[in-house]
């Protein structure tokens, strides 16, 4: 009797855990995708700004750029 209840309990727990796991994966994926898109945009804008700066002020940025 105890074994059967334990089995059903474990199945319940695993199903709930799997459901939450899938939900969490989807949630994190959506957040991650949004974050990476935002980050890519920021990096792209930053690179564009740096390129513009390098073109305009060559002598000043030459000292600080590594």
mmCIF file of the N, C-alpha and C atoms, coordinates in Angstrom:
data_MODEL
# 
_entry.id   MODEL 
# 
loop_
_atom_site.group_PDB 
_atom_site.id 
_atom_site.type_symbol 
_atom_site.label_atom_id 
_atom_site.label_alt_id 
_atom_site.label_comp_id 
_atom_site.label_asym_id 
_atom_site.label_entity_id 
_atom_site.label_seq_id 
_atom_site.pdbx_PDB_ins_code 
_atom_site.Cartn_x 
_atom_site.Cartn_y 
_atom_site.Cartn_z 
_atom_site.occupancy 
_atom_site.B_iso_or_equiv 
_atom_site.pdbx_formal_charge 
_atom_site.auth_seq_id 
_atom_site.auth_comp_id 
_atom_site.auth_asym_id 
_atom_site.auth_atom_id 
_atom_site.pdbx_PDB_model_num 
ATOM 1   N N  . UNK A 1 1  ? 0.830  -1.214 0.000   1.00 0.00 ? 1  UNK A N  1 
ATOM 2   C CA . UNK A 1 1  ? 0.000  0.000  0.000   1.00 0.00 ? 1  UNK A CA 1 
ATOM 3   C C  . UNK A 1 1  ? 0.863  1.262  0.000   1.00 0.00 ? 1  UNK A C  1 
ATOM 4   N N  . UNK A 1 2  ? 1.869  1.245  0.827   1.00 0.00 ? 2  UNK A N  1 
ATOM 5   C CA . UNK A 1 2  ? 2.737  2.421  0.926   1.00 0.00 ? 2  UNK A CA 1 
ATOM 6   C C  . UNK A 1 2  ? 3.497  2.639  -0.379  1.00 0.00 ? 2  UNK A C  1 
ATOM 7   N N  . UNK A 1 3  ? 3.926  1.529  -1.003  1.00 0.00 ? 3  UNK A N  1 
ATOM 8   C CA . UNK A 1 3  ? 4.683  1.618  -2.241  1.00 0.00 ? 3  UNK A CA 1 
ATOM 9   C C  . UNK A 1 3  ? 3.840  2.244  -3.356  1.00 0.00 ? 3  UNK A C  1 
ATOM 10  N N  . UNK A 1 4  ? 2.574  1.846  -3.444  1.00 0.00 ? 4  UNK A N  1 
ATOM 11  C CA . UNK A 1 4  ? 1.683  2.350  -4.491  1.00 0.00 ? 4  UNK A CA 1 
ATOM 12  C C  . UNK A 1 4  ? 1.472  3.854  -4.318  1.00 0.00 ? 4  UNK A C  1 
ATOM 13  N N  . UNK A 1 5  ? 1.213  4.282  -3.079  1.00 0.00 ? 5  UNK A N  1 
ATOM 14  C CA . UNK A 1 5  ? 0.995  5.708  -2.838  1.00 0.00 ? 5  UNK A CA 1 
ATOM 15  C C  . UNK A 1 5  ? 2.258  6.496  -3.166  1.00 0.00 ? 5  UNK A C  1 
ATOM 16  N N  . UNK A 1 6  ? 3.403  5.914  -2.831  1.00 0.00 ? 6  UNK A N  1 
ATOM 17  C CA . UNK A 1 6  ? 4.668  6.581  -3.124  1.00 0.00 ? 6  UNK A CA 1 
ATOM 18  C C  . UNK A 1 6  ? 4.854  6.723  -4.625  1.00 0.00 ? 6  UNK A C  1 
ATOM 19  N N  . UNK A 1 7  ? 4.507  5.662  -5.353  1.00 0.00 ? 7  UNK A N  1 
ATOM 20  C CA . UNK A 1 7  ? 4.640  5.711  -6.819  1.00 0.00 ? 7  UNK A CA 1 
ATOM 21  C C  . UNK A 1 7  ? 3.749  6.796  -7.411  1.00 0.00 ? 7  UNK A C  1 
ATOM 22  N N  . UNK A 1 8  ? 2.479  6.824  -6.994  1.00 0.00 ? 8  UNK A N  1 
ATOM 23  C CA . UNK A 1 8  ? 1.560  7.833  -7.531  1.00 0.00 ? 8  UNK A CA 1 
ATOM 24  C C  . UNK A 1 8  ? 2.038  9.235  -7.160  1.00 0.00 ? 8  UNK A C  1 
ATOM 25  N N  . UNK A 1 9  ? 2.540  9.375  -5.941  1.00 0.00 ? 9  UNK A N  1 
ATOM 26  C CA . UNK A 1 9  ? 3.048  10.666 -5.474  1.00 0.00 ? 9  UNK A CA 1 
ATOM 27  C C  . UNK A 1 9  ? 4.244  11.102 -6.313  1.00 0.00 ? 9  UNK A C  1 
ATOM 28  N N  . UNK A 1 10 ? 5.150  10.148 -6.560  1.00 0.00 ? 10 UNK A N  1 
ATOM 29  C CA . UNK A 1 10 ? 6.335  10.482 -7.355  1.00 0.00 ? 10 UNK A CA 1 
ATOM 30  C C  . UNK A 1 10 ? 5.941  10.863 -8.778  1.00 0.00 ? 10 UNK A C  1 
ATOM 31  N N  . UNK A 1 11 ? 4.957  10.141 -9.338  1.00 0.00 ? 11 UNK A N  1 
ATOM 32  C CA . UNK A 1 11 ? 4.484  10.463 -10.699 1.00 0.00 ? 11 UNK A CA 1 
ATOM 33  C C  . UNK A 1 11 ? 3.881  11.862 -10.718 1.00 0.00 ? 11 UNK A C  1 
ATOM 34  N N  . UNK A 1 12 ? 3.068  12.161 -9.690  1.00 0.00 ? 12 UNK A N  1 
ATOM 35  C CA . UNK A 1 12 ? 2.468  13.492 -9.586  1.00 0.00 ? 12 UNK A CA 1 
ATOM 36  C C  . UNK A 1 12 ? 3.547  14.555 -9.503  1.00 0.00 ? 12 UNK A C  1 
ATOM 37  N N  . UNK A 1 13 ? 4.511  14.319 -8.627  1.00 0.00 ? 13 UNK A N  1 
ATOM 38  C CA . UNK A 1 13 ? 5.581  15.304 -8.422  1.00 0.00 ? 13 UNK A CA 1 
ATOM 39  C C  . UNK A 1 13 ? 6.361  15.510 -9.710  1.00 0.00 ? 13 UNK A C  1 
ATOM 40  N N  . UNK A 1 14 ? 6.701  14.388 -10.378 1.00 0.00 ? 14 UNK A N  1 
ATOM 41  C CA . UNK A 1 14 ? 7.491  14.507 -11.598 1.00 0.00 ? 14 UNK A CA 1 
ATOM 42  C C  . UNK A 1 14 ? 6.707  15.230 -12.688 1.00 0.00 ? 14 UNK A C  1 
ATOM 43  N N  . UNK A 1 15 ? 5.409  14.942 -12.797 1.00 0.00 ? 15 UNK A N  1 
ATOM 44  C CA . UNK A 1 15 ? 4.610  15.607 -13.828 1.00 0.00 ? 15 UNK A CA 1 
ATOM 45  C C  . UNK A 1 15 ? 4.518  17.108 -13.541 1.00 0.00 ? 15 UNK A C  1 
ATOM 46  N N  . UNK A 1 16 ? 4.283  17.441 -12.266 1.00 0.00 ? 16 UNK A N  1 
ATOM 47  C CA . UNK A 1 16 ? 4.207  18.859 -11.894 1.00 0.00 ? 16 UNK A CA 1 
ATOM 48  C C  . UNK A 1 16 ? 5.562  19.524 -12.140 1.00 0.00 ? 16 UNK A C  1 
ATOM 49  N N  . UNK A 1 17 ? 6.619  18.831 -11.725 1.00 0.00 ? 17 UNK A N  1 
ATOM 50  C CA . UNK A 1 17 ? 7.979  19.363 -11.887 1.00 0.00 ? 17 UNK A CA 1 
ATOM 51  C C  . UNK A 1 17 ? 8.290  19.579 -13.360 1.00 0.00 ? 17 UNK A C  1 
ATOM 52  N N  . UNK A 1 18 ? 7.938  18.579 -14.183 1.00 0.00 ? 18 UNK A N  1 
ATOM 53  C CA . UNK A 1 18 ? 8.186  18.691 -15.620 1.00 0.00 ? 18 UNK A CA 1 
ATOM 54  C C  . UNK A 1 18 ? 7.398  19.856 -16.218 1.00 0.00 ? 18 UNK A C  1 
ATOM 55  N N  . UNK A 1 19 ? 6.151  20.007 -15.784 1.00 0.00 ? 19 UNK A N  1 
ATOM 56  C CA . UNK A 1 19 ? 5.339  21.114 -16.286 1.00 0.00 ? 19 UNK A CA 1 
ATOM 57  C C  . UNK A 1 19 ? 5.950  22.451 -15.926 1.00 0.00 ? 19 UNK A C  1 
ATOM 58  N N  . UNK A 1 20 ? 6.336  22.584 -14.665 1.00 0.00 ? 20 UNK A N  1 
ATOM 59  C CA . UNK A 1 20 ? 6.970  23.828 -14.233 1.00 0.00 ? 20 UNK A CA 1 
ATOM 60  C C  . UNK A 1 20 ? 8.290  24.038 -14.958 1.00 0.00 ? 20 UNK A C  1 
ATOM 61  N N  . UNK A 1 21 ? 9.003  22.931 -15.170 1.00 0.00 ? 21 UNK A N  1 
ATOM 62  C CA . UNK A 1 21 ? 10.298 23.003 -15.844 1.00 0.00 ? 21 UNK A CA 1 
ATOM 63  C C  . UNK A 1 21 ? 10.122 23.540 -17.263 1.00 0.00 ? 21 UNK A C  1 
ATOM 64  N N  . UNK A 1 22 ? 9.130  22.986 -17.966 1.00 0.00 ? 22 UNK A N  1 
ATOM 65  C CA . UNK A 1 22 ? 8.865  23.433 -19.339 1.00 0.00 ? 22 UNK A CA 1 
ATOM 66  C C  . UNK A 1 22 ? 8.459  24.906 -19.347 1.00 0.00 ? 22 UNK A C  1 
ATOM 67  N N  . UNK A 1 23 ? 7.578  25.273 -18.409 1.00 0.00 ? 23 UNK A N  1 
ATOM 68  C CA . UNK A 1 23 ? 7.137  26.663 -18.311 1.00 0.00 ? 23 UNK A CA 1 
ATOM 69  C C  . UNK A 1 23 ? 8.320  27.577 -18.040 1.00 0.00 ? 23 UNK A C  1 
ATOM 70  N N  . UNK A 1 24 ? 9.176  27.159 -17.120 1.00 0.00 ? 24 UNK A N  1 
ATOM 71  C CA . UNK A 1 24 ? 10.350 27.966 -16.791 1.00 0.00 ? 24 UNK A CA 1 
ATOM 72  C C  . UNK A 1 24 ? 11.274 28.100 -17.980 1.00 0.00 ? 24 UNK A C  1 
ATOM 73  N N  . UNK A 1 25 ? 11.451 26.994 -18.710 1.00 0.00 ? 25 UNK A N  1 
ATOM 74  C CA . UNK A 1 25 ? 12.314 27.045 -19.895 1.00 0.00 ? 25 UNK A CA 1 
ATOM 75  C C  . UNK A 1 25 ? 11.752 28.047 -20.895 1.00 0.00 ? 25 UNK A C  1 
ATOM 76  N N  . UNK A 1 26 ? 10.450 27.958 -21.155 1.00 0.00 ? 26 UNK A N  1 
ATOM 77  C CA . UNK A 1 26 ? 9.825  28.883 -22.105 1.00 0.00 ? 26 UNK A CA 1 
ATOM 78  C C  . UNK A 1 26 ? 9.967  30.325 -21.620 1.00 0.00 ? 26 UNK A C  1 
ATOM 79  N N  . UNK A 1 27 ? 9.722  30.520 -20.329 1.00 0.00 ? 27 UNK A N  1 
ATOM 80  C CA . UNK A 1 27 ? 9.802  31.853 -19.733 1.00 0.00 ? 27 UNK A CA 1 
ATOM 81  C C  . UNK A 1 27 ? 11.206 32.423 -19.872 1.00 0.00 ? 27 UNK A C  1 
ATOM 82  N N  . UNK A 1 28 ? 12.194 31.602 -19.490 1.00 0.00 ? 28 UNK A N  1 
ATOM 83  C CA . UNK A 1 28 ? 13.571 32.065 -19.561 1.00 0.00 ? 28 UNK A CA 1 
ATOM 84  C C  . UNK A 1 28 ? 14.008 32.286 -20.998 1.00 0.00 ? 28 UNK A C  1 
ATOM 85  N N  . UNK A 1 29 ? 13.518 31.433 -21.896 1.00 0.00 ? 29 UNK A N  1 
ATOM 86  C CA . UNK A 1 29 ? 13.864 31.594 -23.307 1.00 0.00 ? 29 UNK A CA 1 
ATOM 87  C C  . UNK A 1 29 ? 13.324 32.913 -23.834 1.00 0.00 ? 29 UNK A C  1 
ATOM 88  N N  . UNK A 1 30 ? 12.061 33.209 -23.504 1.00 0.00 ? 30 UNK A N  1 
ATOM 89  C CA . UNK A 1 30 ? 11.468 34.459 -23.991 1.00 0.00 ? 30 UNK A CA 1 
ATOM 90  C C  . UNK A 1 30 ? 12.222 35.658 -23.422 1.00 0.00 ? 30 UNK A C  1 
ATOM 91  N N  . UNK A 1 31 ? 12.531 35.604 -22.120 1.00 0.00 ? 31 UNK A N  1 
ATOM 92  C CA . UNK A 1 31 ? 13.281 36.697 -21.497 1.00 0.00 ? 31 UNK A CA 1 
ATOM 93  C C  . UNK A 1 31 ? 14.662 36.796 -22.124 1.00 0.00 ? 31 UNK A C  1 
ATOM 94  N N  . UNK A 1 32 ? 15.302 35.628 -22.284 1.00 0.00 ? 32 UNK A N  1 
ATOM 95  C CA . UNK A 1 32 ? 16.656 35.599 -22.836 1.00 0.00 ? 32 UNK A CA 1 
ATOM 96  C C  . UNK A 1 32 ? 16.696 36.163 -24.246 1.00 0.00 ? 32 UNK A C  1 
ATOM 97  N N  . UNK A 1 33 ? 15.720 35.795 -25.063 1.00 0.00 ? 33 UNK A N  1 
ATOM 98  C CA . UNK A 1 33 ? 15.678 36.287 -26.442 1.00 0.00 ? 33 UNK A CA 1 
ATOM 99  C C  . UNK A 1 33 ? 15.511 37.801 -26.435 1.00 0.00 ? 33 UNK A C  1 
ATOM 100 N N  . UNK A 1 34 ? 14.557 38.287 -25.626 1.00 0.00 ? 34 UNK A N  1 
ATOM 101 C CA . UNK A 1 34 ? 14.344 39.729 -25.547 1.00 0.00 ? 34 UNK A CA 1 
ATOM 102 C C  . UNK A 1 34 ? 15.587 40.447 -25.062 1.00 0.00 ? 34 UNK A C  1 
ATOM 103 N N  . UNK A 1 35 ? 16.249 39.856 -24.055 1.00 0.00 ? 35 UNK A N  1 
ATOM 104 C CA . UNK A 1 35 ? 17.449 40.472 -23.490 1.00 0.00 ? 35 UNK A CA 1 
ATOM 105 C C  . UNK A 1 35 ? 18.566 40.507 -24.513 1.00 0.00 ? 35 UNK A C  1 
ATOM 106 N N  . UNK A 1 36 ? 18.756 39.405 -25.237 1.00 0.00 ? 36 UNK A N  1 
ATOM 107 C CA . UNK A 1 36 ? 19.842 39.360 -26.214 1.00 0.00 ? 36 UNK A CA 1 
ATOM 108 C C  . UNK A 1 36 ? 19.577 40.341 -27.341 1.00 0.00 ? 36 UNK A C  1 
ATOM 109 N N  . UNK A 1 37 ? 18.307 40.473 -27.766 1.00 0.00 ? 37 UNK A N  1 
ATOM 110 C CA . UNK A 1 37 ? 17.992 41.431 -28.832 1.00 0.00 ? 37 UNK A CA 1 
ATOM 111 C C  . UNK A 1 37 ? 18.309 42.842 -28.348 1.00 0.00 ? 37 UNK A C  1 
ATOM 112 N N  . UNK A 1 38 ? 17.894 43.165 -27.114 1.00 0.00 ? 38 UNK A N  1 
ATOM 113 C CA . UNK A 1 38 ? 18.187 44.484 -26.563 1.00 0.00 ? 38 UNK A CA 1 
ATOM 114 C C  . UNK A 1 38 ? 19.686 44.703 -26.498 1.00 0.00 ? 38 UNK A C  1 
ATOM 115 N N  . UNK A 1 39 ? 20.405 43.666 -26.026 1.00 0.00 ? 39 UNK A N  1 
ATOM 116 C CA . UNK A 1 39 ? 21.843 43.776 -25.866 1.00 0.00 ? 39 UNK A CA 1 
ATOM 117 C C  . UNK A 1 39 ? 22.519 43.964 -27.220 1.00 0.00 ? 39 UNK A C  1 
ATOM 118 N N  . UNK A 1 40 ? 22.092 43.208 -28.202 1.00 0.00 ? 40 UNK A N  1 
ATOM 119 C CA . UNK A 1 40 ? 22.669 43.318 -29.538 1.00 0.00 ? 40 UNK A CA 1 
ATOM 120 C C  . UNK A 1 40 ? 22.472 44.728 -30.074 1.00 0.00 ? 40 UNK A C  1 
ATOM 121 N N  . UNK A 1 41 ? 21.285 45.283 -29.870 1.00 0.00 ? 41 UNK A N  1 
ATOM 122 C CA . UNK A 1 41 ? 21.011 46.639 -30.322 1.00 0.00 ? 41 UNK A CA 1 
ATOM 123 C C  . UNK A 1 41 ? 21.942 47.629 -29.636 1.00 0.00 ? 41 UNK A C  1 
ATOM 124 N N  . UNK A 1 42 ? 22.079 47.460 -28.296 1.00 0.00 ? 42 UNK A N  1 
ATOM 125 C CA . UNK A 1 42 ? 22.946 48.353 -27.543 1.00 0.00 ? 42 UNK A CA 1 
ATOM 126 C C  . UNK A 1 42 ? 24.379 48.252 -28.038 1.00 0.00 ? 42 UNK A C  1 
ATOM 127 N N  . UNK A 1 43 ? 24.854 47.017 -28.233 1.00 0.00 ? 43 UNK A N  1 
ATOM 128 C CA . UNK A 1 43 ? 26.218 46.800 -28.698 1.00 0.00 ? 43 UNK A CA 1 
ATOM 129 C C  . UNK A 1 43 ? 26.390 47.409 -30.087 1.00 0.00 ? 43 UNK A C  1 
ATOM 130 N N  . UNK A 1 44 ? 25.397 47.195 -30.934 1.00 0.00 ? 44 UNK A N  1 
ATOM 131 C CA . UNK A 1 44 ? 25.463 47.726 -32.291 1.00 0.00 ? 44 UNK A CA 1 
ATOM 132 C C  . UNK A 1 44 ? 25.547 49.246 -32.267 1.00 0.00 ? 44 UNK A C  1 
ATOM 133 N N  . UNK A 1 45 ? 24.674 49.869 -31.451 1.00 0.00 ? 45 UNK A N  1 
ATOM 134 C CA . UNK A 1 45 ? 24.687 51.322 -31.333 1.00 0.00 ? 45 UNK A CA 1 
ATOM 135 C C  . UNK A 1 45 ? 26.018 51.795 -30.779 1.00 0.00 ? 45 UNK A C  1 
ATOM 136 N N  . UNK A 1 46 ? 26.537 51.070 -29.775 1.00 0.00 ? 46 UNK A N  1 
ATOM 137 C CA . UNK A 1 46 ? 27.804 51.433 -29.147 1.00 0.00 ? 46 UNK A CA 1 
ATOM 138 C C  . UNK A 1 46 ? 28.932 51.359 -30.160 1.00 0.00 ? 46 UNK A C  1 
ATOM 139 N N  . UNK A 1 47 ? 28.933 50.291 -30.977 1.00 0.00 ? 47 UNK A N  1 
ATOM 140 C CA . UNK A 1 47 ? 29.969 50.140 -31.995 1.00 0.00 ? 47 UNK A CA 1 
ATOM 141 C C  . UNK A 1 47 ? 29.875 51.282 -33.005 1.00 0.00 ? 47 UNK A C  1 
ATOM 142 N N  . UNK A 1 48 ? 28.640 51.607 -33.412 1.00 0.00 ? 48 UNK A N  1 
ATOM 143 C CA . UNK A 1 48 ? 28.452 52.703 -34.362 1.00 0.00 ? 48 UNK A CA 1 
ATOM 144 C C  . UNK A 1 48 ? 28.977 54.012 -33.780 1.00 0.00 ? 48 UNK A C  1 
ATOM 145 N N  . UNK A 1 49 ? 28.655 54.266 -32.499 1.00 0.00 ? 49 UNK A N  1 
ATOM 146 C CA . UNK A 1 49 ? 29.129 55.487 -31.854 1.00 0.00 ? 49 UNK A CA 1 
ATOM 147 C C  . UNK A 1 49 ? 30.646 55.515 -31.813 1.00 0.00 ? 49 UNK A C  1 
ATOM 148 N N  . UNK A 1 50 ? 31.253 54.381 -31.469 1.00 0.00 ? 50 UNK A N  1 
ATOM 149 C CA . UNK A 1 50 ? 32.711 54.308 -31.375 1.00 0.00 ? 50 UNK A CA 1 
ATOM 150 C C  . UNK A 1 50 ? 33.343 54.556 -32.737 1.00 0.00 ? 50 UNK A C  1 
ATOM 151 N N  . UNK A 1 51 ? 32.747 53.976 -33.765 1.00 0.00 ? 51 UNK A N  1 
ATOM 152 C CA . UNK A 1 51 ? 33.283 54.176 -35.119 1.00 0.00 ? 51 UNK A CA 1 
ATOM 153 C C  . UNK A 1 51 ? 33.223 55.654 -35.488 1.00 0.00 ? 51 UNK A C  1 
ATOM 154 N N  . UNK A 1 52 ? 32.085 56.270 -35.172 1.00 0.00 ? 52 UNK A N  1 
ATOM 155 C CA . UNK A 1 52 ? 31.935 57.700 -35.467 1.00 0.00 ? 52 UNK A CA 1 
ATOM 156 C C  . UNK A 1 52 ? 32.968 58.514 -34.700 1.00 0.00 ? 52 UNK A C  1 
ATOM 157 N N  . UNK A 1 53 ? 33.154 58.182 -33.412 1.00 0.00 ? 53 UNK A N  1 
ATOM 158 C CA . UNK A 1 53 ? 34.118 58.905 -32.588 1.00 0.00 ? 53 UNK A CA 1 
ATOM 159 C C  . UNK A 1 53 ? 35.518 58.742 -33.145 1.00 0.00 ? 53 UNK A C  1 
ATOM 160 N N  . UNK A 1 54 ? 35.864 57.512 -33.524 1.00 0.00 ? 54 UNK A N  1 
ATOM 161 C CA . UNK A 1 54 ? 37.200 57.248 -34.031 1.00 0.00 ? 54 UNK A CA 1 
ATOM 162 C C  . UNK A 1 54 ? 37.460 58.033 -35.304 1.00 0.00 ? 54 UNK A C  1 
ATOM 163 N N  . UNK A 1 55 ? 36.436 58.176 -36.128 1.00 0.00 ? 55 UNK A N  1 
ATOM 164 C CA . UNK A 1 55 ? 36.615 58.918 -37.371 1.00 0.00 ? 55 UNK A CA 1 
ATOM 165 C C  . UNK A 1 55 ? 36.818 60.402 -37.083 1.00 0.00 ? 55 UNK A C  1 
ATOM 166 N N  . UNK A 1 56 ? 36.044 60.940 -36.133 1.00 0.00 ? 56 UNK A N  1 
ATOM 167 C CA . UNK A 1 56 ? 36.102 62.374 -35.890 1.00 0.00 ? 56 UNK A CA 1 
ATOM 168 C C  . UNK A 1 56 ? 37.337 62.771 -35.083 1.00 0.00 ? 56 UNK A C  1 
ATOM 169 N N  . UNK A 1 57 ? 37.569 62.050 -33.962 1.00 0.00 ? 57 UNK A N  1 
ATOM 170 C CA . UNK A 1 57 ? 38.702 62.404 -33.111 1.00 0.00 ? 57 UNK A CA 1 
ATOM 171 C C  . UNK A 1 57 ? 39.704 61.265 -33.125 1.00 0.00 ? 57 UNK A C  1 
ATOM 172 N N  . UNK A 1 58 ? 40.582 61.285 -34.086 1.00 0.00 ? 58 UNK A N  1 
ATOM 173 C CA . UNK A 1 58 ? 41.534 60.183 -34.234 1.00 0.00 ? 58 UNK A CA 1 
ATOM 174 C C  . UNK A 1 58 ? 42.652 60.278 -33.194 1.00 0.00 ? 58 UNK A C  1 
ATOM 175 N N  . UNK A 1 59 ? 43.165 61.456 -32.977 1.00 0.00 ? 59 UNK A N  1 
ATOM 176 C CA . UNK A 1 59 ? 44.303 61.607 -32.071 1.00 0.00 ? 59 UNK A CA 1 
ATOM 177 C C  . UNK A 1 59 ? 43.948 61.325 -30.630 1.00 0.00 ? 59 UNK A C  1 
ATOM 178 N N  . UNK A 1 60 ? 42.756 61.762 -30.196 1.00 0.00 ? 60 UNK A N  1 
ATOM 179 C CA . UNK A 1 60 ? 42.377 61.613 -28.794 1.00 0.00 ? 60 UNK A CA 1 
ATOM 180 C C  . UNK A 1 60 ? 41.999 60.171 -28.443 1.00 0.00 ? 60 UNK A C  1 
ATOM 181 N N  . UNK A 1 61 ? 41.252 59.521 -29.359 1.00 0.00 ? 61 UNK A N  1 
ATOM 182 C CA . UNK A 1 61 ? 40.827 58.159 -29.040 1.00 0.00 ? 61 UNK A CA 1 
ATOM 183 C C  . UNK A 1 61 ? 41.973 57.182 -29.254 1.00 0.00 ? 61 UNK A C  1 
ATOM 184 N N  . UNK A 1 62 ? 42.957 57.538 -30.022 1.00 0.00 ? 62 UNK A N  1 
ATOM 185 C CA . UNK A 1 62 ? 44.090 56.653 -30.277 1.00 0.00 ? 62 UNK A CA 1 
ATOM 186 C C  . UNK A 1 62 ? 44.859 56.339 -29.013 1.00 0.00 ? 62 UNK A C  1 
ATOM 187 N N  . UNK A 1 63 ? 44.900 57.287 -28.103 1.00 0.00 ? 63 UNK A N  1 
ATOM 188 C CA . UNK A 1 63 ? 45.635 57.072 -26.854 1.00 0.00 ? 63 UNK A CA 1 
ATOM 189 C C  . UNK A 1 63 ? 44.910 56.086 -25.937 1.00 0.00 ? 63 UNK A C  1 
ATOM 190 N N  . UNK A 1 64 ? 43.567 56.166 -25.890 1.00 0.00 ? 64 UNK A N  1 
ATOM 191 C CA . UNK A 1 64 ? 42.815 55.368 -24.919 1.00 0.00 ? 64 UNK A CA 1 
ATOM 192 C C  . UNK A 1 64 ? 42.403 54.010 -25.466 1.00 0.00 ? 64 UNK A C  1 
ATOM 193 N N  . UNK A 1 65 ? 42.289 53.876 -26.776 1.00 0.00 ? 65 UNK A N  1 
ATOM 194 C CA . UNK A 1 65 ? 41.825 52.599 -27.338 1.00 0.00 ? 65 UNK A CA 1 
ATOM 195 C C  . UNK A 1 65 ? 42.916 51.556 -27.184 1.00 0.00 ? 65 UNK A C  1 
ATOM 196 N N  . UNK A 1 66 ? 42.516 50.353 -26.783 1.00 0.00 ? 66 UNK A N  1 
ATOM 197 C CA . UNK A 1 66 ? 43.492 49.277 -26.584 1.00 0.00 ? 66 UNK A CA 1 
ATOM 198 C C  . UNK A 1 66 ? 43.433 48.313 -27.743 1.00 0.00 ? 66 UNK A C  1 
# 
